[in-house]
Amino acid sequence: MQSNKMSNFPSKKALKFLILMVYFIILWLILPVSLALFAAYFLYPVINFCHTKLKIPYVISSILVSIFIFLATYSLFYITIQSIISIYPEVKLQVEKLNILNSGEHILLETIFNKSLSFIDTAIMGIATFLQDLLAYVIEVFIFIVAFFFSIFESRRNRYWFFIYVPKQYRDEWKHYFTKATSLFGYFLYVEFQLFIITFFLLSCGLALLGFEHPINKSFLISLADALPFFGIGLFLIPLAIYFFAIGEKFLSFAVILLYIFIQITRQIAESFLWASTFHLRTVHTFFISAASILLFGVYGILLSPFLLLIAVKLKQNSLYNN
């Protein structure tokens, strides 16, 4: 009897894993609906706050929050595109005038500079392609809007209403993991937003002191790239330092490198403090976990750091290493 129970255990786990994979595939196939569900889940506390605390009717609260999110997203894309339009032609023009990089005398500088420009080209083309696709998929956008408002009104009765489609034997367990995962994602966005503000402020001050034109636009674009995975302020500041070095402006080149190093160190320290205050870990532990993640996994370690910090929190809560 005991052996039968033990033999059935792996099959039950395999079945649960298989069902979970099927759900992930379904969510991917109906991506506009899935995104609407998650958007409604994250925005429900804001809508509920407007309804309960500010005494705004629930329907009007939903519409106002939706309009605010739309305007914020539109403003973000508009400012980003305007920053690119104002900066990128100037960069390309300066590169075309730069004869040193075309002479073959600085092969290493030419390689690094051209590689950085190719990354910038890829980022710009990615943004343009995304906007074109967004305009092309009108039906998907319409489905997203309808599903979003349906989800918002269902969330008023039960925020986890969509778990009704999960088998009952897995419902509580999956709801627990979903809550933990979304909470971690919320922490990640919270920390990244604060790091974006810090980077933007430091860059604006630094570029303004160095006498750059349009320091706000440049700082916004660089800070936005720094907030995206696999990008960073080095994508812009390193080619800029190379450019100033190549044209003989060694002071400006050295100043830009110092600005880059200062912002990177400040950002890393601030990130450690922010994660420490979020997960209630000591700053030194947070710093070493984040640094180890980046050293072990490279750029992927940036995305893995929150999960490693969460594991550290679990180890601390379970007191595995306490005497």
C-alpha positions as CSV (number, residue, x, y, z in Angstrom):
1,M,0.0,0.0,0.0
2,Q,2.8,2.4,0.9
3,S,4.7,1.5,-2.3
4,N,1.6,2.3,-4.4
5,K,1.3,5.8,-2.7
6,M,5.0,6.4,-3.4
7,S,4.7,5.3,-7.0
8,N,1.7,7.6,-7.6
9,F,3.5,10.6,-6.1
10,P,5.8,11.4,-9.1
11,S,2.8,10.9,-11.5
12,K,0.7,13.5,-9.6
13,K,3.6,16.0,-9.7
14,A,4.1,15.4,-13.4
15,L,0.4,15.8,-14.1
16,K,0.4,19.1,-12.1
17,F,3.4,20.4,-14.0
18,L,1.8,19.3,-17.3
19,I,-1.4,21.2,-16.5
20,L,0.6,24.2,-15.6
21,M,2.5,24.2,-18.9
22,V,-0.8,23.9,-20.7
23,Y,-2.1,27.0,-18.9
24,F,1.1,28.9,-19.8
25,I,0.6,28.0,-23.5
26,I,-3.0,29.1,-23.4
27,L,-2.0,32.4,-21.8
28,W,0.5,32.9,-24.6
29,L,-2.0,32.1,-27.3
30,I,-4.5,34.6,-25.9
31,L,-1.9,37.2,-25.1
32,P,-4.1,40.3,-25.3
33,V,-6.6,38.8,-22.8
34,S,-3.7,37.6,-20.6
35,L,-2.2,41.1,-20.5
36,A,-5.6,42.6,-19.8
37,L,-6.1,40.2,-16.8
38,F,-2.7,41.1,-15.3
39,A,-3.2,44.9,-16.0
40,A,-6.6,44.8,-14.2
41,Y,-5.1,42.8,-11.3
42,F,-2.3,45.4,-10.8
43,L,-4.5,48.4,-11.2
44,Y,-7.4,47.2,-9.1
45,P,-5.9,48.6,-5.8
46,V,-5.6,52.1,-7.4
47,I,-9.2,52.0,-8.7
48,N,-10.5,50.7,-5.4
49,F,-8.6,53.5,-3.5
50,C,-10.3,56.1,-5.7
51,H,-13.6,54.5,-5.1
52,T,-13.5,53.9,-1.4
53,K,-11.3,56.7,-0.2
54,L,-12.0,59.5,-2.7
55,K,-15.7,58.5,-3.0
56,I,-15.6,58.4,-6.8
57,P,-18.0,56.0,-8.4
58,Y,-16.4,52.7,-9.4
59,V,-17.1,53.1,-13.1
60,I,-15.7,56.6,-13.2
61,S,-12.7,55.5,-11.2
62,S,-11.9,52.8,-13.7
63,I,-12.2,55.2,-16.6
64,L,-10.1,57.9,-15.0
65,V,-7.3,55.5,-14.0
66,S,-7.4,54.0,-17.5
67,I,-7.1,57.4,-19.1
68,F,-4.3,58.3,-16.8
69,I,-2.4,55.1,-17.6
70,F,-2.9,55.7,-21.4
71,L,-1.7,59.4,-21.1
72,A,1.3,58.3,-19.1
73,T,2.2,55.6,-21.6
74,Y,1.7,58.0,-24.5
75,S,3.8,60.7,-22.8
76,L,6.6,58.2,-22.2
77,F,6.7,57.2,-25.9
78,Y,6.3,60.8,-27.0
79,I,9.2,62.1,-24.9
80,T,11.3,59.1,-25.8
81,I,10.7,59.5,-29.6
82,Q,11.3,63.3,-29.3
83,S,14.5,62.7,-27.4
84,I,15.7,60.3,-30.1
85,I,14.7,62.7,-32.9
86,S,16.6,65.5,-31.3
87,I,19.7,63.6,-30.4
88,Y,20.3,60.8,-33.0
89,P,20.8,62.9,-36.1
90,E,23.3,65.0,-34.3
91,V,25.2,61.8,-33.3
92,K,25.2,60.4,-36.8
93,L,26.4,63.7,-38.2
94,Q,29.3,63.9,-35.8
95,V,30.2,60.3,-36.6
96,E,30.3,61.0,-40.3
97,K,32.6,64.0,-39.8
98,L,34.9,61.9,-37.6
99,N,37.8,61.0,-39.9
100,I,39.9,59.4,-37.1
101,L,37.7,56.4,-36.8
102,N,37.7,55.9,-40.6
103,S,41.5,56.1,-41.0
104,G,42.2,52.7,-39.4
105,E,44.6,54.2,-36.8
106,H,42.3,53.3,-33.9
107,I,40.9,49.9,-34.6
108,L,39.8,49.1,-31.1
109,L,38.1,52.5,-30.7
110,E,36.4,52.0,-34.0
111,T,35.2,48.6,-33.1
112,I,33.8,49.7,-29.7
113,F,32.2,52.8,-31.2
114,N,30.5,51.0,-34.1
115,K,29.3,48.2,-31.9
116,S,27.7,50.7,-29.5
117,L,26.0,52.5,-32.5
118,S,24.7,49.2,-33.7
119,F,23.1,48.6,-30.3
120,I,21.5,52.1,-30.5
121,D,20.3,51.4,-34.0
122,T,18.7,48.1,-32.8
123,A,17.0,49.8,-29.9
124,I,15.6,52.5,-32.2
125,M,14.4,50.0,-34.8
126,G,12.8,47.9,-32.0
127,I,10.8,50.9,-30.8
128,A,9.7,51.8,-34.3
129,T,8.7,48.2,-35.0
130,F,6.7,48.0,-31.8
131,L,4.8,51.2,-32.6
132,Q,4.0,49.9,-36.1
133,D,2.8,46.6,-34.8
134,L,0.7,48.3,-32.2
135,L,-1.1,50.3,-34.9
136,A,-1.4,47.3,-37.1
137,Y,-3.1,45.0,-34.5
138,V,-6.2,47.1,-34.0
139,I,-8.4,44.1,-33.2
140,E,-5.9,42.9,-30.6
141,V,-5.9,46.3,-28.9
142,F,-9.8,46.3,-29.0
143,I,-9.9,42.9,-27.4
144,F,-7.4,44.0,-24.7
145,I,-9.5,47.0,-23.8
146,V,-12.8,45.0,-23.6
147,A,-11.1,42.2,-21.6
148,F,-9.5,44.8,-19.3
149,F,-12.8,46.5,-18.3
150,F,-14.5,43.1,-17.9
151,S,-11.6,42.1,-15.6
152,I,-11.8,45.4,-13.6
153,F,-15.5,44.9,-12.9
154,E,-15.0,41.2,-12.0
155,S,-12.2,42.2,-9.6
156,R,-14.6,44.3,-7.7
157,R,-16.2,41.1,-6.3
158,N,-13.0,39.0,-6.2
159,R,-9.6,40.1,-7.2
160,Y,-8.6,36.5,-7.9
161,W,-11.8,35.7,-9.9
162,F,-9.8,34.2,-12.8
163,F,-8.7,31.3,-10.6
164,I,-12.1,29.8,-11.1
165,Y,-10.7,28.4,-14.3
166,V,-8.0,26.5,-12.4
167,P,-8.7,22.9,-11.1
168,K,-9.9,23.1,-7.5
169,Q,-7.1,20.8,-6.2
170,Y,-4.5,23.3,-7.5
171,R,-6.4,26.5,-6.9
172,D,-5.1,27.5,-3.5
173,E,-1.5,26.5,-4.2
174,W,-1.3,28.3,-7.5
175,K,-3.0,31.4,-6.0
176,H,-0.4,31.5,-3.3
177,Y,2.5,31.3,-5.8
178,F,0.8,33.9,-8.1
179,T,0.5,36.3,-5.2
180,K,4.1,35.9,-4.3
181,A,5.3,36.3,-7.9
182,T,3.2,39.4,-8.5
183,S,4.3,40.9,-5.2
184,L,7.9,40.3,-6.3
185,F,7.3,41.9,-9.6
186,G,5.7,44.9,-7.9
187,Y,8.8,45.3,-5.7
188,F,11.0,45.1,-8.8
189,L,9.1,47.9,-10.6
190,Y,9.2,50.0,-7.4
191,V,13.0,49.7,-7.1
192,E,13.5,50.2,-10.9
193,F,11.4,53.4,-10.8
194,Q,13.5,54.8,-8.0
195,L,16.7,53.9,-9.7
196,F,15.5,55.6,-12.9
197,I,14.8,58.8,-10.9
198,I,18.2,58.7,-9.3
199,T,20.0,58.0,-12.6
200,F,18.0,60.8,-14.4
201,F,18.8,63.3,-11.7
202,L,22.5,62.6,-11.6
203,L,22.8,62.5,-15.4
204,S,20.9,65.8,-15.7
205,C,23.2,67.5,-13.2
206,G,26.4,66.0,-14.7
207,L,25.6,66.8,-18.4
208,A,24.4,70.3,-17.5
209,L,27.7,71.0,-15.6
210,L,29.7,69.7,-18.6
211,G,27.8,72.1,-20.9
212,F,25.9,69.6,-23.0
213,E,23.0,70.9,-25.1
214,H,19.5,69.5,-24.1
215,P,20.8,67.8,-21.0
216,I,17.2,66.8,-19.9
217,N,16.4,65.0,-23.2
218,K,19.7,63.2,-23.2
219,S,19.4,62.3,-19.5
220,F,15.9,60.9,-20.0
221,L,16.9,58.8,-23.0
222,I,20.0,57.4,-21.3
223,S,18.1,56.7,-18.0
224,L,15.3,55.0,-19.9
225,A,17.9,52.7,-21.6
226,D,19.5,52.0,-18.3
227,A,16.1,50.9,-16.9
228,L,15.7,48.4,-19.7
229,P,17.2,44.8,-19.5
230,F,20.5,44.3,-21.4
231,F,21.0,48.1,-21.9
232,G,22.7,50.7,-19.6
233,I,24.1,54.1,-19.4
234,G,27.4,52.7,-20.8
235,L,25.6,52.2,-24.1
236,F,25.7,56.0,-24.5
237,L,28.4,57.4,-22.3
238,I,31.2,55.1,-23.4
239,P,30.8,55.9,-27.1
240,L,30.6,59.6,-26.1
241,A,33.8,59.4,-24.1
242,I,35.5,57.6,-27.1
243,Y,34.2,60.4,-29.4
244,F,35.7,63.2,-27.3
245,F,39.0,61.3,-27.0
246,A,39.2,60.8,-30.7
247,I,38.6,64.5,-31.5
248,G,41.2,65.6,-28.9
249,E,38.8,66.7,-26.1
250,K,40.6,64.6,-23.5
251,F,39.2,66.6,-20.6
252,L,35.6,66.0,-21.6
253,S,36.4,62.4,-22.3
254,F,37.9,61.9,-18.9
255,A,34.9,63.8,-17.3
256,V,32.4,61.6,-19.1
257,I,34.2,58.5,-17.9
258,L,34.2,59.8,-14.3
259,L,30.5,60.6,-14.6
260,Y,29.9,57.1,-15.8
261,I,31.8,55.5,-12.9
262,F,30.2,57.8,-10.3
263,I,26.7,57.0,-11.5
264,Q,27.4,53.3,-11.7
265,I,28.8,53.2,-8.2
266,T,26.0,55.4,-6.8
267,R,23.3,53.3,-8.6
268,Q,24.7,50.1,-7.3
269,I,24.8,51.4,-3.7
270,A,21.3,52.8,-4.0
271,E,20.0,49.6,-5.5
272,S,21.5,47.6,-2.6
273,F,19.8,50.0,-0.1
274,L,16.5,49.9,-1.9
275,W,16.4,46.1,-2.1
276,A,17.6,45.9,1.5
277,S,14.7,48.1,2.7
278,T,12.2,46.2,0.5
279,F,13.2,42.7,1.6
280,H,14.4,43.7,5.0
281,L,17.9,42.3,4.4
282,R,21.2,44.0,5.5
283,T,22.6,46.2,2.8
284,V,25.9,44.3,2.7
285,H,24.1,41.0,2.0
286,T,22.0,42.7,-0.7
287,F,25.1,44.1,-2.4
288,F,27.0,40.8,-2.4
289,I,24.0,38.9,-3.7
290,S,23.4,41.4,-6.5
291,A,27.1,41.5,-7.4
292,A,27.4,37.7,-7.3
293,S,24.3,37.4,-9.6
294,I,25.9,39.7,-12.2
295,L,29.3,38.0,-12.0
296,L,27.8,34.5,-12.4
297,F,25.1,35.2,-15.0
298,G,26.2,38.4,-16.7
299,V,23.4,40.7,-17.9
300,Y,20.9,38.0,-17.0
301,G,21.9,38.4,-13.4
302,I,20.2,41.8,-13.4
303,L,16.9,40.1,-13.9
304,L,17.7,37.2,-11.6
305,S,18.8,39.4,-8.6
306,P,15.2,39.9,-7.2
307,F,14.6,36.2,-7.2
308,L,17.9,35.4,-5.5
309,L,17.1,38.1,-2.9
310,L,13.7,36.5,-2.4
311,I,15.4,33.1,-1.8
312,A,17.7,34.8,0.7
313,V,14.6,36.2,2.5
314,K,13.1,32.7,2.7
315,L,16.4,31.3,4.1
316,K,16.4,34.1,6.7
317,Q,12.7,33.5,7.6
318,N,13.4,29.8,8.0
319,S,16.5,30.5,10.1
320,L,18.5,27.9,8.3
321,Y,21.8,29.5,9.2
322,N,20.9,30.6,12.7
323,N,22.6,28.9,15.6
